[in-house]
Amino acid sequence: MNLDTKISTPHEPSSNRLLAFDGLVFRPRSDTPIWQQIYDHIFDLIESGCLAPGSQLPGETHLAEKLAVTRITLRRALQQLQHEGHLTARKGVGIFVRNLPSTFTVRDGQRFLDNFEAHGQEIGTKTLLIVREPAEPAVAERLRLAPDTSIIRLCRIRTSDKQPVYVNTKFFPAHLFPDFEQRYDVRQSVTDVFRAHGIENYRRAETRISGGFASPNEAEILRLTPGTPVFRINAVNEDRNGVAIEWTRGCWPLTSVEFVF
């Protein structure tokens, strides 16, 4: 294998992207299963930098033909690499090498964009839903409200270079934010909403991060393969008087972010 052959962009012709797979000679199946040998080869290409972060792999059909294996055999190797977070499948687009992770610094009283370092990538926000509704028991408990108290539910997606990297649902006590929708609409900033309602300073009272695997719904939203490793976030913000003003539940692809506290 020639390690000087580098896949640097998803826009290269498929023939160019196949060059990195030249020279792969399979050992006997009795030594190592073929899918495992393909896995090892692609993993080495990623670790050596021959497959650059963010680059797109050739399509399954072309790659299987190049390696003279069945798509079933190839897919097993690709799925294992996806489950381990080395590759990311974008629905309807293809399979990509993981990007370098962005950095999210957990700090009090800061807008998302002030805490998020995306290494020059363009960050976007897509708001899916804003609705006022009675609090379900779990929401009421986290916000320390009486059952069925009116709350605001906000669902949105954060994107990096138009690729979804974070989906979350936020809950707010409705009585604290009578003008939530109007203030949020200006810049899609929750911090702006807080400040417009007299909350200049707030703090992260609790942050819980757990590991898991993308559910079918999370995978659909984040354009991942179901079962891809993810971080799940559970966080509460308080104002300076200790009143709970926000509860967030969110999901990040495991390889997309590093958290700094």
N, C-alpha and C positions, 0 to 999 in steps of 0.2 A: 504494500500500500504506500502511495506517495503522500506524505503528510503535508506537502506544499500545495496540494489540491484542496482549496477551501471553498465551502459553500457559504457565500456571504449575503445572499439576498433571495427572498422568495420569488422574485420576478425573473430569475434566470430561466432559460429554456430547460425543459426536463432533461434533455441530453447532457447538458452541462452538470446538472445536479446529480446525474448518475455516475460521474467520473470518480467520485469518492468511493464508489463500491467496486472499482476495478481491482483485480488482484486477489479477491477473496477466494480461497481454495478451501473447500470443506474437508474436514477430517472424517474418518469413518463414523457412521452413526453409532456404532458400538462404543466409541470413545466418548462422544458428546452429542446429544440430540441436535439436529440441524437448526431448529429454532433457537437453541441456546447459543450456537455459534454465530448466528445472525445477530442475536442480542449482544453478544460480546463485541462483535465487530462495530456495531452502531455505537455502543457505549464507549468504545475506544475512540471512535471518530469525534464524539462529543467532548470527551475528556481532553483529547489532544488539541482541540480547537479546529480540527478539519471541518466539522460541522459547526458553524458559528451560531452563537445565541440568536434566536429569532428566525433562523433560516428554515426554509420549508423543505421537507423530504420529497423525493419523487413520489408520484402516485403509486398506489399499491400494485396496480396492473403492470406498470413499467418496471417497478423495482423487482417484483416477483419474476418477471421475464429476464431481467438482468442477472438475477441470482440463480435462475433455473430452478425455482422452487414453487410450490403451490401457494396461493394466496392465504390458505389456512395456516400453513407453516409460518409464513411471513407475519401474518396478523398476530400470531401468538407472541412473537418476539416484540412487535410494536406495542401490543397491549401491556406486556410486562414493563416495558420502558415507560409507558404512560402511567401505569399504576405507581411506579416508583418516582414519578415526577420529572423524569429526564426529557420526556416529550409531552406535547400538548396537542390534542386534537381539537380543531375548530370546525364545528359542524358546517358542512357545505363548502368548506374551504380547503382543508387538508391537515397534515400533521406537521408540527413545527418543533424545533429544538427550543427548550425553555429559554426565556430571556433572562438576563441578569436580574436578580430580584430588586425591586424598589425598596426604599426604606421608609417606614412609618414610625415617627417618634411620638410617643404618647406624652403630650404636654397639656397643661391646664389652659383653658380659655383661648385656644387657637383654632382657626379655621382648618378644615381638612387639608387644603392646598398648602397651608403654612407648615403642616406637619409631614407632608408627603414629598419625598425626594424620588423622582422618577427617571433620573439620569437623562434628562433632555427630552423625554417622551411627552407628547401632548396629552394632558389630562382633561377628561370630559365628564359631564354628569348628565344622566338621563333619569328624569323623575317619572316613575311608573304610576304613582298613586298618592294622593293626599285626601284623607277622609276623616270626618269626625264621627265617632261612634262610641257606644258604651264600652267600658273597659272589661275585657275578659278577666277571670280571676288571676291568672298568672301576671297579666299586665298591671292590674290593680295592686297586687302584692309588691311588685318591683318598684312601682312609683309611690307606694305607701298611700294608696287612695282607697276609698270605700268602693265596694263592688258596684259595678255599673256606672261609676262616675264617667262623665264624658272625657274622652281622650282624643288626641289627634294621631293618626297613623300615617307615617310617611314611608314609602318604599322607593328605593332608587338604586341605580347602578353607576359605579364609577368605571371609567374606561381609560386605558393607556394606549395611545395611538390607535384609538377606535376599537381596541380589543377589551371586552369586559374583564375586569380584574377584581371587582369587589361588588357584592350585592348585599344590601342591608335593609332592615326594617327598623324604623325608629318610632318610639311612642312618647307623647308629651301630654301633661295635664292640660286639658283644653282651657280651663279657666284662667291659666296664667298667660295665655297667648291668644287674645281675641282677634288680633290682626295677623295671625300666622301666615295664612295663604298669601295675603297681599305683600307682606314683607319678604316672604320666601321667594316670591315670583321675580323679584328684581335681579338676584344673582344666584338663586338656588343655594343660599347659604343659611344654615341653621344658626351659626354664630351671629349673623346679621339680625335674625329674628330675635335672638336673646337680647341683643343690645337695644333693639327697637322697643323692647318691653321692659327696659330698665335693668337688665341683667348684664352688667359690664364685666363681671368676673365670675367664673364658675370653675369647678375642679372635677377631675375624674375621681369619683369616690371608689370605684371598683372596676377592674378589668380582668376578665377571665378568658383565657385562650385555651382551646382544646383542639385536638386533632381528630380527624374523621375522614370520611370518603364522601364525595359528592353524590347527593341524592339525584334521582332523575330530574327533578325540578331545578335544583341548583345547577346541574350539568347543562340543562337546556338554556338557562339564563346566561351562564358563563361560557357557553359554547365549549364544554368539556365532554370527555367520555365519562359516562356514569361510573363511579368508583374511583375517580381521580382523587388523590390525597388533597385535603383542604384544611385550612384553619377555620375554626368557628369562634366568633367573638361575642362576648356577652359583657356589656359595659353600662355603668350608670354614672351620669353626671349630676352634680348638686350645685346649687347656688351658694353664696358665701354664708348663708344662714343654715346650710345643711338640708335644704329642701330638695327632694329629687325632682329634677326638671326634664330628664331624658333617660330613656332606656333603649339601648341599641342591641340588636341581634344581627350579626353579619357573617359573611362567608368569603374567604379569600382562597384562591388556588395556592397550594402549599409552597410552590416554588416562585410565586410572584412577589413575595414581600418578606422583609425582615423587620421585626419589631424592636424598637429601642425604648427603654424606660429610663 
